[in-house]
Amino acid sequence: MALHFQFFIIASCLSLPMNAFADGNEIIDSNIRLDVDALKKLTQRVPDTMVRQQLASGLESLLNRYSQSECDAKARGPRRPATQSEIIQIENSMRSIKSSASKRTVLLLAAQDHLFMTHQVRQLMALITGDAHRLASLESLYFRVVDRKNFHTLLGLLSTSDSQTQLLESIKAKTAAQQDGESEPR
């Protein structure tokens, strides 16, 4: 009975998207710590060959997803801002889409893997039209900007003072929440 429960946990962990990274023989996440060797041994104890192969395959793909290079990047501290070629790739992806909402989605997906300089955000925001989409994008990108001291220069991208005020209030609230020990806003 306990064995089935343990495999339920493994299967759940393998199927959920996690912000985690491999660290030696462990997968570390803010909510969970898994011993990779123990998971491999536990997988081998499953009597059903098909389930055992699926679990092993899922574990292997999870380990590939959080490769050692990601671990090294986490250990070094903050990542570098996106390179010009990465910005061009993001721009090309955004240009291939017509709606501002979809362009914003592409930008926010790219922001999951990249940090930006203020001038890069300005360059990417030029492709998004509409104050509502720009406001939502800037709110989300604030914590992905490495030179936040220059973020105020982006306020001019919003056409109304109400939007500018809303952006500043949102950033202030998220910053206060972050200082209170909550996780980094997305």
C-alpha positions as CSV (number, residue, x, y, z in Angstrom):
1,M,0.0,0.0,0.0
2,A,2.8,2.4,0.9
3,L,4.5,1.6,-2.3
4,H,1.5,2.8,-4.4
5,F,1.3,6.0,-2.4
6,Q,5.0,6.7,-3.0
7,F,4.6,6.2,-6.7
8,F,1.6,8.5,-6.8
9,I,3.9,11.2,-5.3
10,I,6.5,10.4,-8.0
11,A,4.0,10.5,-10.8
12,S,2.6,13.7,-9.5
13,C,6.0,15.3,-9.3
14,L,7.0,14.2,-12.7
15,S,3.8,15.6,-14.3
16,L,3.7,19.0,-12.6
17,P,5.7,21.9,-14.0
18,M,8.2,22.9,-11.4
19,N,10.6,25.8,-10.9
20,A,13.3,23.5,-9.8
21,F,16.9,22.6,-10.7
22,A,19.1,19.5,-10.4
23,D,21.7,19.8,-7.8
24,G,24.0,16.8,-7.8
25,N,21.8,13.9,-6.9
26,E,18.8,15.9,-5.8
27,I,16.0,17.9,-7.5
28,I,15.4,21.0,-5.5
29,D,12.4,23.1,-5.5
30,S,11.2,25.7,-3.0
31,N,8.4,23.2,-2.0
32,I,10.0,19.8,-2.4
33,R,13.4,18.0,-2.3
34,L,13.7,14.7,-4.1
35,D,16.6,12.3,-3.9
36,V,17.1,11.1,-7.5
37,D,18.9,7.9,-6.6
38,A,16.0,6.9,-4.2
39,L,13.5,7.7,-7.0
40,K,15.4,5.5,-9.5
41,K,15.5,2.6,-7.0
42,L,11.9,3.0,-6.1
43,T,11.0,3.0,-9.9
44,Q,12.8,-0.3,-10.3
45,R,10.6,-1.9,-7.6
46,V,7.4,-1.4,-9.6
47,P,6.1,-4.8,-10.7
48,D,4.3,-3.6,-13.8
49,T,6.8,-3.3,-16.6
50,M,4.8,-0.7,-18.5
51,V,4.4,1.5,-15.5
52,R,8.0,1.1,-14.5
53,Q,9.1,2.2,-18.0
54,Q,6.8,5.2,-17.9
55,L,8.1,6.3,-14.5
56,A,11.7,5.8,-15.6
57,S,11.1,7.8,-18.8
58,G,9.4,10.6,-16.8
59,L,12.2,10.7,-14.3
60,E,14.8,10.8,-17.1
61,S,13.0,13.6,-18.9
62,L,12.7,15.6,-15.6
63,L,16.4,15.2,-15.0
64,N,17.2,16.3,-18.6
65,R,14.9,19.3,-18.1
66,Y,17.0,20.4,-15.1
67,S,20.4,19.8,-16.5
68,Q,23.7,20.5,-14.7
69,S,24.1,23.7,-16.8
70,E,20.9,25.1,-15.2
71,C,22.3,24.1,-11.8
72,D,25.5,25.9,-12.5
73,A,23.6,29.1,-13.6
74,K,21.6,29.1,-10.4
75,A,24.7,28.6,-8.3
76,R,26.4,31.6,-9.9
77,G,23.6,33.9,-9.0
78,P,21.6,36.2,-11.2
79,R,21.7,35.5,-14.9
80,R,22.8,37.9,-17.5
81,P,20.4,40.1,-19.5
82,A,19.3,38.7,-22.9
83,T,21.8,39.1,-25.7
84,Q,21.0,41.1,-28.8
85,S,20.5,37.9,-30.8
86,E,18.0,36.7,-28.2
87,I,16.1,40.0,-28.3
88,I,16.0,39.7,-32.1
89,Q,14.5,36.1,-31.8
90,I,11.9,37.4,-29.3
91,E,11.1,40.3,-31.6
92,N,10.7,38.0,-34.6
93,S,8.4,35.7,-32.6
94,M,6.3,38.7,-31.6
95,R,6.2,40.1,-35.2
96,S,4.8,36.8,-36.5
97,I,1.7,37.4,-34.4
98,K,-1.0,40.0,-35.1
99,S,-2.8,40.5,-31.8
100,S,-1.3,42.6,-29.0
101,A,-2.6,40.1,-26.4
102,S,-0.7,37.2,-28.1
103,K,2.4,39.4,-28.5
104,R,2.2,40.1,-24.8
105,T,1.9,36.4,-24.1
106,V,5.0,35.7,-26.3
107,L,6.9,38.4,-24.4
108,L,5.9,37.0,-21.0
109,L,6.9,33.5,-22.0
110,A,10.3,34.8,-23.1
111,A,10.6,36.6,-19.8
112,Q,10.5,33.3,-17.9
113,D,13.9,32.5,-19.4
114,H,15.5,35.9,-19.8
115,L,16.4,39.0,-17.9
116,F,16.3,42.3,-19.7
117,M,17.9,45.8,-19.7
118,T,15.5,48.7,-19.7
119,H,16.4,49.6,-23.3
120,Q,15.6,46.0,-24.3
121,V,12.2,46.2,-22.7
122,R,11.6,49.5,-24.6
123,Q,12.6,47.8,-27.8
124,L,10.2,44.9,-27.2
125,M,7.3,47.1,-26.0
126,A,7.4,49.0,-29.3
127,L,5.7,45.9,-30.7
128,I,2.8,45.9,-28.3
129,T,0.0,48.4,-28.8
130,G,-2.7,49.5,-26.4
131,D,-2.2,50.8,-22.9
132,A,-3.9,47.8,-21.2
133,H,-1.5,45.4,-22.9
134,R,1.5,47.6,-22.2
135,L,0.6,48.1,-18.6
136,A,0.1,44.4,-18.0
137,S,3.5,43.7,-19.7
138,L,5.4,46.3,-17.8
139,E,3.9,45.1,-14.5
140,S,5.1,41.6,-15.2
141,L,8.5,42.6,-16.6
142,Y,9.6,44.8,-13.7
143,F,11.1,42.0,-11.7
144,R,12.9,40.7,-14.9
145,V,14.7,44.0,-15.4
146,V,18.3,44.1,-14.2
147,D,18.7,47.9,-14.2
148,R,15.6,48.8,-12.3
149,K,17.0,52.3,-11.5
150,N,16.2,53.1,-15.2
151,F,12.7,51.5,-15.2
152,H,11.1,55.0,-14.7
153,T,12.1,55.8,-18.3
154,L,9.5,53.3,-19.5
155,L,6.6,55.2,-17.9
156,G,6.4,57.2,-21.1
157,L,5.3,54.1,-22.9
158,L,1.9,54.4,-21.2
159,S,-0.3,57.1,-22.7
160,T,-2.3,58.1,-19.6
161,S,-1.2,59.3,-16.2
162,D,-3.8,56.8,-14.7
163,S,-1.9,53.9,-16.3
164,Q,1.4,55.2,-15.1
165,T,0.1,55.6,-11.6
166,Q,-1.4,52.1,-11.7
167,L,1.9,50.7,-12.8
168,L,3.8,52.4,-10.0
169,E,1.2,51.3,-7.4
170,S,1.4,47.7,-8.7
171,I,5.2,47.7,-8.5
172,K,5.1,49.1,-5.0
173,A,2.6,46.5,-3.9
174,K,4.6,43.6,-5.4
175,T,7.9,45.0,-4.0
176,A,6.3,45.2,-0.5
177,A,4.9,41.6,-0.8
178,Q,8.4,40.4,-1.9
179,Q,10.0,42.1,1.1
180,D,7.5,40.4,3.4
181,G,8.9,37.1,2.4
182,E,6.6,36.1,-0.4
183,S,8.0,34.5,-3.6
184,E,9.0,36.7,-6.5
185,P,5.9,37.8,-8.4
186,R,5.5,36.5,-12.0
